Amino acid sequence: MTYIDFIGYTASFLIMIAFLPQAYQVWKTKSVEDVSLLTYTILMFGSTSWTTYGLLKDDWPIIITNVTLFVVQGSIIVCKLKYGKKTSH
Amino acid sequence: MTYIDFIGYTASFLIMIAFLPQAYQVWKTKSVEDVSLLTYTILMFGSTSWTTYGLLKDDWPIIITNVTLFVVQGSIIVCKLKYGKKTSH
């Protein structure tokens, strides 16, 4: 592994774990009013596109990061749709 | 531009615009309670690492995306710190 790969995997790891606190918070508090549904919807389209790009360039930090992101961001969307119905938002 | 580059730039564009609705929402509503400060802090470290990785690999979709993300995510953190003080969170 080169040092460039190491930076790539560090970057992947940071982005992969980044949405876990947000996912935990909306799951725990069931409060999703301030979370933007549009942001997470676009993010999921983005994760899908980045995964495709990574596959075509055989770039594993990109692939691993974006498959994980798709799952975590998806769980935030599920919480938003589930708990958001309790209010008028 | 190859079709792989095109997918990369599409992915970049989606991720770049993704946080704009969230930034607009917290700026407009001044309500930031449900937004995770830890998530956006980690995202900014991630953007910095990805930018470094992109520079070292001369990968412009990665560079452009992550410099933009740094700015937009930074603005969400500013709103969180500014408006979050109004409550006990």
Backbone of each chain as ProteinMPNN parsed JSONL, in Angstrom:
{"seq_chain_A": "MTYIDFIGYTASFLIMIAFLPQAYQVWKTKSVEDVSLLTYTILMFGSTSWTTYGLLKDDWPIIITNVTLFVVQGSIIVCKLKYGKKTSH", "coords_chain_A": {"N_chain_A": [[0.849, -1.202, 0.0], [0.687, 2.128, -0.964], [1.575, 5.468, 0.221], [-0.279, 7.192, -0.756], [-2.49, 5.547, -1.199], [-2.975, 5.007, 1.485], [-3.82, 7.511, 2.459], [-6.134, 7.726, 0.956], [-7.656, 5.588, 1.993], [-7.882, 6.432, 4.632], [-9.403, 8.744, 4.242], [-11.69, 7.54, 3.154], [-12.522, 6.051, 5.377], [-13.157, 8.07, 7.236], [-15.307, 9.407, 5.937], [-17.044, 7.284, 5.728], [-17.731, 6.737, 8.422], [-18.828, 9.113, 9.116], [-21.616, 9.697, 8.871], [-22.765, 8.128, 10.765], [-23.12, 9.184, 13.485], [-25.224, 11.009, 12.91], [-27.206, 9.279, 11.945], [-27.587, 7.696, 14.221], [-28.5, 9.646, 15.99], [-31.009, 10.515, 14.867], [-32.373, 8.127, 14.966], [-32.403, 7.592, 17.693], [-33.587, 9.892, 18.894], [-35.858, 10.172, 17.437], [-36.501, 12.481, 16.185], [-36.706, 14.415, 13.434], [-37.06, 16.718, 12.117], [-35.341, 18.881, 11.412], [-33.668, 17.761, 9.58], [-32.716, 17.527, 6.218], [-34.638, 16.12, 3.74], [-34.302, 16.234, 0.984], [-31.551, 16.679, 0.697], [-30.476, 14.181, 1.587], [-31.629, 12.47, -0.26], [-30.457, 13.325, -2.689], [-27.824, 12.766, -2.002], [-27.876, 9.957, -1.985], [-28.286, 9.346, -4.69], [-25.891, 10.39, -5.531], [-24.024, 8.716, -4.209], [-24.509, 6.343, -5.559], [-23.696, 7.029, -8.166], [-20.958, 7.623, -7.7], [-20.076, 5.101, -6.882], [-20.324, 3.647, -9.238], [-18.459, 5.055, -10.804], [-16.116, 4.484, -9.344], [-15.983, 1.696, -9.664], [-15.549, 1.513, -12.424], [-13.055, 2.726, -12.611], [-11.623, 1.076, -11.079], [-11.129, 1.71, -8.393], [-10.737, 1.238, -5.225], [-10.974, 2.576, -2.619], [-12.96, 4.495, -3.233], [-15.123, 2.867, -4.044], [-15.71, 1.219, -1.746], [-16.264, 3.176, 0.203], [-18.583, 4.42, -0.872], [-20.559, 2.47, -1.185], [-21.008, 1.828, 1.479], [-21.865, 4.356, 2.391], [-24.269, 4.594, 0.999], [-25.899, 2.755, 2.331], [-25.967, 3.762, 5.024], [-26.892, 6.404, 4.673], [-29.298, 5.771, 3.522], [-30.601, 4.628, 5.706], [-30.992, 6.868, 7.275], [-32.798, 8.277, 5.678], [-34.962, 6.487, 5.818], [-35.64, 6.773, 8.551], [-36.331, 9.498, 8.512], [-38.619, 9.474, 6.845], [-40.246, 7.797, 8.318], [-40.469, 8.901, 10.958], [-40.965, 11.51, 10.4], [-43.572, 11.736, 9.635], [-45.058, 12.117, 11.854], [-45.28, 14.758, 12.399], [-46.278, 17.788, 10.729], [-44.427, 18.103, 8.783]], "CA_chain_A": [[0.0, 0.0, 0.0], [1.45, 3.369, -1.011], [1.038, 6.464, 1.153], [-1.482, 7.757, -1.385], [-3.562, 4.613, -0.84], [-3.254, 5.182, 2.912], [-4.638, 8.724, 2.584], [-7.439, 7.387, 0.385], [-8.407, 4.745, 2.931], [-8.223, 7.288, 5.77], [-10.515, 9.577, 3.783], [-12.847, 6.636, 3.054], [-12.959, 5.694, 6.722], [-13.798, 9.25, 7.83], [-16.615, 9.641, 5.308], [-17.91, 6.137, 6.054], [-18.253, 6.832, 9.791], [-19.347, 10.468, 9.367], [-23.068, 9.777, 8.983], [-23.243, 7.273, 11.86], [-23.721, 9.985, 14.567], [-26.509, 11.546, 12.461], [-28.147, 8.158, 11.891], [-27.885, 7.324, 15.612], [-29.293, 10.723, 16.602], [-32.413, 10.504, 14.416], [-32.965, 6.864, 15.438], [-32.569, 7.692, 19.142], [-34.502, 10.968, 19.293], [-37.034, 10.132, 16.559], [-36.762, 13.866, 15.796], [-36.058, 14.515, 12.12], [-37.598, 17.927, 11.493], [-34.306, 19.757, 10.851], [-32.872, 17.016, 8.599], [-33.237, 17.761, 4.874], [-34.887, 14.912, 2.945], [-33.742, 16.443, -0.349], [-30.104, 16.461, 0.808], [-30.157, 12.755, 1.658], [-32.035, 11.856, -1.526], [-29.404, 13.623, -3.662], [-26.63, 12.027, -1.567], [-27.977, 8.556, -2.398], [-27.988, 9.323, -6.13], [-24.456, 10.639, -5.622], [-23.307, 7.499, -3.815], [-24.672, 5.391, -6.652], [-22.832, 7.47, -9.273], [-19.561, 7.447, -7.295], [-19.77, 3.667, -6.879], [-20.139, 3.309, -10.652], [-17.164, 5.655, -11.193], [-15.061, 3.709, -8.682], [-15.909, 0.378, -10.31], [-14.954, 1.674, -13.759], [-11.652, 3.086, -12.454], [-11.034, 0.079, -10.191], [-10.629, 2.516, -7.28], [-11.428, 0.626, -4.093], [-11.442, 3.522, -1.59], [-14.219, 5.106, -3.675], [-16.185, 1.85, -4.053], [-16.059, 0.823, -0.371], [-16.885, 4.334, 0.853], [-19.901, 4.801, -1.362], [-21.53, 1.414, -0.876], [-21.337, 2.038, 2.894], [-22.655, 5.589, 2.489], [-25.611, 4.314, 0.481], [-26.642, 2.057, 3.388], [-26.177, 4.634, 6.19], [-27.775, 7.503, 4.248], [-30.608, 5.148, 3.333], [-31.236, 4.445, 7.017], [-31.435, 8.197, 7.716], [-34.02, 8.551, 4.899], [-36.023, 5.66, 6.396], [-36.045, 7.453, 9.791], [-36.995, 10.753, 8.14], [-39.948, 9.171, 6.323], [-41.013, 7.138, 9.369], [-40.747, 9.787, 12.09], [-41.398, 12.816, 9.893], [-45.022, 11.724, 9.45], [-45.713, 12.485, 13.111], [-45.548, 16.195, 12.357], [-46.795, 18.199, 9.428], [-43.302, 18.293, 7.875]], "C_chain_A": [[0.886, 1.255, 0.0], [0.862, 4.363, -0.003], [-0.187, 7.162, 0.565], [-2.69, 6.87, -1.089], [-3.978, 4.818, 0.619], [-4.143, 6.41, 3.15], [-6.049, 8.466, 2.053], [-8.285, 6.567, 1.344], [-8.777, 5.511, 4.198], [-9.435, 8.153, 5.43], [-11.799, 8.754, 3.691], [-13.428, 6.357, 4.428], [-13.708, 6.857, 7.374], [-15.201, 9.476, 7.263], [-17.594, 8.512, 5.653], [-18.524, 6.266, 7.434], [-19.002, 8.147, 10.029], [-20.854, 10.495, 9.626], [-23.638, 8.906, 10.105], [-23.805, 8.094, 13.033], [-25.079, 10.562, 14.182], [-27.582, 10.452, 12.431], [-28.569, 7.751, 13.307], [-28.813, 8.364, 16.256], [-30.758, 10.681, 16.169], [-33.134, 9.228, 14.85], [-33.322, 6.977, 16.917], [-33.65, 8.709, 19.52], [-35.831, 10.913, 18.538], [-37.448, 11.535, 16.114], [-35.981, 14.161, 14.515], [-36.407, 15.818, 11.396], [-36.531, 18.75, 10.766], [-33.45, 19.077, 9.787], [-33.517, 17.153, 7.218], [-33.389, 16.459, 4.083], [-34.249, 15.025, 1.567], [-32.228, 16.204, -0.352], [-29.775, 14.969, 0.787], [-30.578, 11.991, 0.411], [-30.953, 12.074, -2.593], [-28.128, 12.848, -3.304], [-26.673, 10.572, -2.026], [-27.775, 8.395, -3.911], [-26.486, 9.522, -6.349], [-23.64, 9.404, -5.279], [-23.354, 6.447, -4.921], [-23.747, 5.738, -7.825], [-21.354, 7.272, -8.941], [-19.152, 5.984, -7.29], [-19.497, 3.195, -8.307], [-18.782, 3.79, -11.153], [-16.006, 4.851, -10.62], [-14.858, 2.342, -9.328], [-15.201, 0.475, -11.656], [-13.472, 2.029, -13.691], [-10.9, 2.112, -11.548], [-10.394, 0.756, -8.972], [-11.381, 2.12, -6.006], [-11.803, 1.574, -2.964], [-12.779, 4.164, -1.961], [-15.374, 4.111, -3.595], [-16.669, 1.547, -2.633], [-16.793, 1.958, 0.346], [-18.335, 4.497, 0.432], [-20.969, 3.742, -1.203], [-21.98, 1.564, 0.584], [-22.237, 3.261, 3.07], [-24.1, 5.365, 2.058], [-26.486, 3.695, 1.573], [-26.972, 3.006, 4.549], [-27.115, 5.79, 5.846], [-29.188, 6.987, 4.014], [-31.348, 4.988, 4.657], [-31.725, 5.781, 7.581], [-32.724, 8.589, 6.981], [-35.196, 7.761, 5.455], [-36.551, 6.309, 7.68], [-36.818, 8.73, 9.485], [-38.437, 10.483, 7.692], [-40.853, 8.598, 7.419], [-41.433, 8.123, 10.458], [-41.249, 11.153, 11.639], [-42.907, 12.9, 9.75], [-45.77, 12.153, 10.703], [-46.02, 13.971, 13.187], [-46.072, 16.531, 10.968], [-45.688, 18.328, 8.388], [-43.088, 17.08, 6.971]], "O_chain_A": [[1.738, 1.413, 0.874], [-0.21, 4.131, 0.556], [-1.033, 7.666, 1.304], [-3.772, 7.363, -0.769], [-5.164, 4.805, 0.949], [-5.091, 6.361, 3.933], [-7.033, 8.93, 2.629], [-9.482, 6.812, 1.494], [-9.839, 5.286, 4.778], [-10.368, 8.278, 6.223], [-12.866, 9.212, 4.099], [-14.64, 6.412, 4.634], [-14.758, 6.663, 7.986], [-16.155, 9.706, 8.006], [-18.789, 8.736, 5.843], [-19.699, 5.948, 7.622], [-19.722, 8.285, 11.017], [-21.321, 11.228, 10.497], [-24.84, 8.934, 10.369], [-24.869, 7.747, 13.546], [-25.989, 10.609, 15.009], [-28.721, 10.675, 12.842], [-29.744, 7.493, 13.565], [-29.765, 8.026, 16.959], [-31.654, 10.797, 17.005], [-34.344, 9.235, 15.074], [-34.384, 6.53, 17.35], [-34.514, 8.432, 20.351], [-36.811, 11.533, 18.951], [-38.592, 11.757, 15.717], [-34.75, 14.157, 14.513], [-36.091, 15.995, 10.22], [-36.759, 19.251, 9.666], [-32.607, 19.719, 9.16], [-34.716, 16.923, 7.063], [-32.404, 15.781, 3.791], [-33.721, 14.048, 1.037], [-31.689, 15.604, -1.282], [-28.888, 14.542, 0.047], [-29.964, 10.984, 0.059], [-30.576, 11.144, -3.307], [-27.437, 12.338, -4.186], [-25.649, 10.008, -2.411], [-27.166, 7.423, -4.358], [-25.888, 8.907, -7.231], [-22.676, 9.079, -5.973], [-22.37, 5.755, -5.183], [-23.102, 4.863, -8.402], [-20.582, 6.812, -9.782], [-18.022, 5.65, -7.648], [-18.556, 2.44, -8.552], [-18.052, 3.061, -11.825], [-15.032, 4.567, -11.318], [-13.73, 1.886, -9.516], [-14.363, -0.363, -11.992], [-12.709, 1.684, -14.593], [-9.711, 2.283, -11.28], [-9.277, 0.424, -8.573], [-12.487, 2.588, -5.739], [-12.873, 1.404, -2.381], [-13.635, 4.356, -1.097], [-16.467, 4.452, -3.142], [-17.865, 1.606, -2.345], [-17.807, 1.737, 1.007], [-19.215, 4.688, 1.271], [-22.153, 4.062, -1.096], [-23.165, 1.446, 0.894], [-23.232, 3.219, 3.794], [-25.033, 5.881, 2.674], [-27.654, 4.053, 1.727], [-28.113, 3.054, 5.007], [-28.017, 6.12, 6.616], [-30.162, 7.69, 4.28], [-32.561, 5.184, 4.73], [-32.74, 5.834, 8.275], [-33.634, 9.162, 7.581], [-36.304, 8.288, 5.559], [-37.763, 6.389, 7.881], [-37.835, 9.014, 10.118], [-39.361, 11.18, 8.11], [-42.054, 8.867, 7.454], [-42.603, 8.178, 10.837], [-41.886, 11.869, 12.41], [-43.471, 13.994, 9.742], [-46.948, 12.506, 10.648], [-46.898, 14.4, 13.936], [-46.28, 15.645, 10.139], [-45.969, 18.631, 7.229], [-42.176, 17.079, 6.144]]}, "seq_chain_B": "MTYIDFIGYTASFLIMIAFLPQAYQVWKTKSVEDVSLLTYTILMFGSTSWTTYGLLKDDWPIIITNVTLFVVQGSIIVCKLKYGKKTSH", "coords_chain_B": {"N_chain_B": [[-13.056, 14.155, -23.042], [-13.754, 11.168, -21.388], [-16.307, 8.576, -21.064], [-16.185, 7.639, -18.529], [-15.033, 9.763, -17.113], [-17.19, 11.491, -17.42], [-19.179, 10.268, -15.843], [-17.889, 10.525, -13.395], [-17.836, 13.339, -13.107], [-20.579, 13.831, -13.059], [-21.245, 12.499, -10.676], [-19.702, 14.051, -8.92], [-21.01, 16.505, -9.202], [-23.569, 15.932, -8.153], [-22.967, 15.308, -5.443], [-21.815, 17.706, -4.711], [-23.973, 19.526, -4.836], [-25.637, 18.408, -3.01], [-25.633, 19.084, -0.234], [-26.616, 21.61, -0.21], [-29.507, 22.023, 0.045], [-29.785, 21.283, 2.764], [-28.122, 23.157, 4.022], [-29.443, 25.517, 3.285], [-31.888, 25.078, 4.565], [-31.252, 25.052, 7.378], [-30.258, 27.596, 7.602], [-32.454, 29.157, 6.891], [-34.55, 28.33, 8.661], [-33.342, 28.525, 11.092], [-33.24, 26.465, 12.831], [-31.635, 23.901, 14.321], [-31.477, 21.684, 15.825], [-31.822, 18.89, 15.29], [-29.697, 18.313, 13.68], [-26.603, 16.724, 13.372], [-23.72, 17.709, 14.979], [-21.315, 16.358, 15.256], [-21.297, 14.637, 13.029], [-20.991, 16.523, 10.884], [-18.553, 17.645, 11.567], [-16.776, 15.476, 11.335], [-17.182, 15.016, 8.608], [-15.937, 17.275, 7.515], [-13.232, 16.842, 8.15], [-12.999, 14.595, 6.592], [-13.457, 15.629, 3.984], [-11.177, 17.203, 3.715], [-9.162, 15.232, 3.75], [-9.883, 13.719, 1.472], [-9.514, 15.672, -0.499], [-6.738, 15.981, -0.418], [-5.998, 13.402, -1.234], [-7.088, 13.39, -3.828], [-5.548, 15.434, -5.03], [-3.012, 14.269, -4.976], [-3.412, 12.12, -6.666], [-4.069, 13.403, -8.917], [-6.758, 13.764, -9.595], [-9.39, 15.249, -10.743], [-12.313, 15.334, -10.47], [-12.596, 14.459, -7.806], [-11.124, 16.392, -6.378], [-12.43, 18.899, -6.961], [-15.039, 18.373, -6.029], [-14.604, 17.989, -3.254], [-13.427, 20.295, -2.213], [-15.505, 22.086, -2.574], [-17.439, 20.818, -0.947], [-16.269, 21.152, 1.558], [-16.618, 23.877, 2.012], [-19.481, 24.189, 1.969], [-20.341, 22.356, 3.949], [-18.987, 23.474, 6.055], [-20.413, 25.852, 6.344], [-22.813, 24.878, 7.309], [-21.985, 23.92, 9.797], [-21.29, 26.359, 10.975], [-23.856, 27.544, 11.177], [-25.014, 25.661, 12.924], [-23.499, 26.016, 15.269], [-24.043, 28.68, 15.767], [-26.913, 28.98, 15.909], [-27.579, 26.878, 17.523], [-26.936, 27.549, 20.077], [-29.066, 28.825, 21.133], [-30.726, 27.014, 22.304], [-30.517, 24.379, 24.769], [-28.94, 22.513, 23.623]], "CA_chain_B": [[-13.624, 13.556, -21.824], [-14.277, 9.819, -21.569], [-17.588, 8.398, -20.375], [-15.863, 7.473, -17.103], [-14.924, 11.136, -16.602], [-18.535, 12.051, -17.371], [-19.821, 9.722, -14.64], [-17.212, 11.155, -12.263], [-18.295, 14.724, -12.958], [-21.982, 13.759, -12.621], [-21.191, 12.151, -9.256], [-19.199, 15.247, -8.237], [-22.048, 17.528, -9.208], [-24.618, 15.522, -7.214], [-22.487, 15.45, -4.064], [-21.582, 19.133, -4.462], [-25.233, 20.235, -4.583], [-26.45, 17.657, -2.041], [-25.752, 19.718, 1.075], [-27.205, 22.946, -0.334], [-30.827, 22.098, 0.696], [-29.605, 21.246, 4.22], [-27.562, 24.454, 4.424], [-30.522, 26.502, 3.141], [-32.91, 24.816, 5.59], [-30.807, 25.505, 8.715], [-30.104, 29.054, 7.533], [-33.793, 29.734, 6.807], [-35.373, 28.032, 9.844], [-32.525, 28.73, 12.293], [-33.499, 25.314, 13.7], [-30.515, 22.995, 14.029], [-31.439, 20.696, 16.903], [-31.72, 17.509, 14.812], [-28.496, 18.164, 12.852], [-25.49, 16.222, 14.184], [-22.462, 18.462, 14.877], [-20.22, 15.389, 15.086], [-21.315, 14.216, 11.62], [-20.428, 17.548, 10.002], [-17.137, 17.805, 11.913], [-16.058, 14.366, 10.686], [-17.257, 15.241, 7.161], [-14.944, 18.271, 7.116], [-11.94, 16.146, 8.145], [-13.05, 13.716, 5.427], [-13.276, 16.441, 2.779], [-9.768, 17.592, 3.67], [-8.382, 14.046, 3.358], [-10.205, 13.4, 0.073], [-8.872, 16.677, -1.351], [-5.328, 15.598, -0.465], [-5.94, 12.19, -2.068], [-7.35, 13.811, -5.207], [-4.388, 16.192, -5.504], [-1.898, 13.331, -5.175], [-3.733, 11.266, -7.808], [-4.431, 14.3, -10.011], [-8.124, 13.334, -9.932], [-10.121, 16.506, -10.581], [-13.647, 15.216, -9.875], [-12.455, 14.348, -6.354], [-10.646, 17.675, -5.837], [-13.472, 19.929, -7.059], [-16.126, 17.999, -5.124], [-14.321, 18.067, -1.822], [-13.21, 21.696, -1.827], [-16.86, 22.637, -2.457], [-18.074, 20.234, 0.236], [-15.662, 21.768, 2.735], [-17.239, 25.192, 2.191], [-20.909, 24.069, 2.292], [-20.451, 21.704, 5.258], [-18.525, 24.473, 7.017], [-21.488, 26.818, 6.584], [-23.799, 24.191, 8.159], [-21.403, 23.925, 11.143], [-21.426, 27.73, 11.485], [-25.263, 27.69, 11.58], [-25.238, 24.8, 14.089], [-22.879, 26.65, 16.432], [-24.684, 29.976, 15.995], [-28.307, 28.86, 16.304], [-27.686, 25.839, 18.545], [-26.742, 28.151, 21.399], [-30.343, 29.329, 21.633], [-31.312, 25.961, 23.13], [-29.52, 23.78, 25.649], [-28.22, 21.469, 22.89]], "C_chain_B": [[-14.196, 12.168, -22.129], [-15.608, 9.692, -20.829], [-17.363, 8.152, -18.887], [-15.721, 8.848, -16.441], [-16.315, 11.748, -16.435], [-19.285, 11.576, -16.131], [-19.21, 10.349, -13.387], [-17.69, 12.58, -12.022], [-19.772, 14.785, -12.558], [-22.05, 13.477, -11.128], [-20.722, 13.353, -8.432], [-20.286, 16.287, -8.09], [-23.136, 17.203, -8.186], [-24.183, 15.747, -5.772], [-22.289, 16.935, -3.722], [-22.867, 19.871, -4.127], [-26.021, 19.622, -3.427], [-26.664, 18.411, -0.728], [-26.363, 21.122, 1.009], [-28.611, 23.021, 0.282], [-30.714, 22.09, 2.226], [-29.08, 22.587, 4.734], [-28.641, 25.536, 4.364], [-31.542, 26.349, 4.268], [-32.483, 25.335, 6.97], [-30.636, 27.028, 8.737], [-31.471, 29.728, 7.608], [-34.573, 29.558, 8.115], [-34.664, 28.387, 11.148], [-32.749, 27.613, 13.31], [-32.493, 24.215, 13.368], [-30.437, 21.819, 15.007], [-31.175, 19.272, 16.407], [-30.475, 17.257, 13.967], [-27.314, 17.795, 13.744], [-24.208, 17.023, 13.937], [-21.292, 17.523, 14.602], [-20.134, 14.907, 13.639], [-20.639, 15.252, 10.721], [-18.961, 17.838, 10.3], [-16.308, 16.714, 11.235], [-16.044, 14.555, 9.168], [-16.201, 16.24, 6.699], [-13.521, 17.696, 7.152], [-11.86, 15.23, 6.915], [-12.813, 14.471, 4.128], [-11.815, 16.85, 2.606], [-8.894, 16.427, 3.212], [-8.612, 13.679, 1.901], [-9.564, 14.396, -0.893], [-7.387, 16.363, -1.52], [-5.121, 14.399, -1.391], [-6.117, 12.538, -3.546], [-6.171, 14.555, -5.819], [-3.233, 15.252, -5.836], [-2.134, 12.411, -6.378], [-4.122, 12.077, -9.042], [-5.833, 13.972, -10.54], [-9.072, 14.507, -9.666], [-11.55, 16.377, -10.09], [-13.582, 15.163, -8.344], [-12.069, 15.693, -5.74], [-11.768, 18.715, -5.801], [-14.614, 19.654, -6.091], [-15.801, 18.352, -3.683], [-13.969, 19.465, -1.338], [-14.577, 22.375, -1.644], [-17.551, 22.144, -1.193], [-17.571, 20.886, 1.515], [-16.348, 23.097, 3.055], [-18.694, 25.06, 2.66], [-21.109, 23.432, 3.666], [-19.989, 22.657, 6.356], [-19.619, 25.472, 7.358], [-22.587, 26.202, 7.458], [-23.294, 24.158, 9.61], [-21.529, 25.316, 11.768], [-22.859, 27.967, 11.978], [-25.549, 26.884, 12.851], [-24.706, 25.482, 15.352], [-23.594, 27.957, 16.792], [-26.089, 29.819, 16.567], [-28.51, 27.807, 17.39], [-27.567, 26.394, 19.95], [-28.043, 28.647, 22.009], [-31.069, 28.294, 22.492], [-30.202, 25.389, 24.008], [-28.67, 22.745, 24.92], [-26.874, 21.973, 22.366]], "O_chain_B": [[-15.027, 12.019, -23.025], [-15.993, 10.578, -20.066], [-18.245, 8.423, -18.072], [-16.229, 9.069, -15.342], [-16.591, 12.432, -15.449], [-19.942, 12.364, -15.451], [-19.922, 10.666, -12.435], [-17.922, 12.983, -10.882], [-20.178, 15.675, -11.811], [-22.804, 14.12, -10.398], [-21.279, 13.639, -7.373], [-20.474, 16.875, -7.024], [-23.578, 18.079, -7.443], [-24.932, 16.307, -4.972], [-22.556, 17.366, -2.6], [-22.879, 20.736, -3.251], [-26.961, 20.234, -2.92], [-27.761, 18.378, -0.17], [-26.601, 21.749, 2.041], [-28.901, 23.99, 0.984], [-31.453, 22.8, 2.907], [-29.541, 23.089, 5.759], [-28.749, 26.367, 5.266], [-32.002, 27.331, 4.85], [-33.271, 25.988, 7.654], [-30.844, 27.667, 9.768], [-31.638, 30.737, 8.293], [-35.178, 30.504, 8.618], [-35.307, 28.534, 12.187], [-32.483, 27.783, 14.499], [-32.503, 23.667, 12.265], [-29.466, 21.063, 15.016], [-30.405, 18.531, 17.018], [-30.215, 16.119, 13.575], [-27.05, 18.462, 14.744], [-23.673, 17.02, 12.828], [-20.395, 17.841, 13.822], [-19.043, 14.781, 13.085], [-19.805, 14.897, 9.888], [-18.208, 18.23, 9.409], [-15.27, 16.994, 10.636], [-15.035, 14.294, 8.513], [-15.63, 16.083, 5.62], [-12.699, 18.019, 6.294], [-10.81, 15.102, 6.284], [-12.06, 14.014, 3.268], [-11.284, 16.845, 1.495], [-7.995, 16.604, 2.389], [-7.669, 13.365, 1.175], [-9.121, 14.016, -1.977], [-6.843, 16.464, -2.62], [-4.206, 14.376, -2.214], [-5.387, 12.041, -4.404], [-5.83, 14.339, -6.982], [-2.558, 15.419, -6.852], [-1.185, 11.975, -7.029], [-4.462, 11.514, -10.082], [-6.064, 13.911, -11.748], [-9.501, 14.735, -8.535], [-11.992, 17.245, -9.338], [-14.422, 15.756, -7.667], [-12.615, 16.091, -4.71], [-12.03, 19.331, -4.768], [-15.104, 20.56, -5.417], [-16.62, 18.94, -2.977], [-14.191, 19.788, -0.171], [-14.785, 23.132, -0.696], [-18.164, 22.92, -0.46], [-18.343, 21.142, 2.44], [-16.623, 23.403, 4.216], [-19.105, 25.719, 3.615], [-21.932, 23.894, 4.457], [-20.536, 22.649, 7.459], [-19.749, 25.895, 8.507], [-23.219, 26.901, 8.25], [-24.075, 24.345, 10.543], [-21.839, 25.439, 12.953], [-23.062, 28.52, 13.059], [-26.242, 27.363, 13.749], [-25.385, 25.519, 16.378], [-23.733, 28.297, 17.967], [-26.428, 30.437, 17.576], [-29.512, 27.844, 18.103], [-28.041, 25.782, 20.907], [-28.138, 28.866, 23.217], [-31.922, 28.645, 23.308], [-29.072, 25.877, 23.98], [-27.772, 22.156, 25.521], [-26.14, 21.22, 21.726]]}, "name": "protein", "num_of_chains": 2, "seq": "MTYIDFIGYTASFLIMIAFLPQAYQVWKTKSVEDVSLLTYTILMFGSTSWTTYGLLKDDWPIIITNVTLFVVQGSIIVCKLKYGKKTSHMTYIDFIGYTASFLIMIAFLPQAYQVWKTKSVEDVSLLTYTILMFGSTSWTTYGLLKDDWPIIITNVTLFVVQGSIIVCKLKYGKKTSH"}
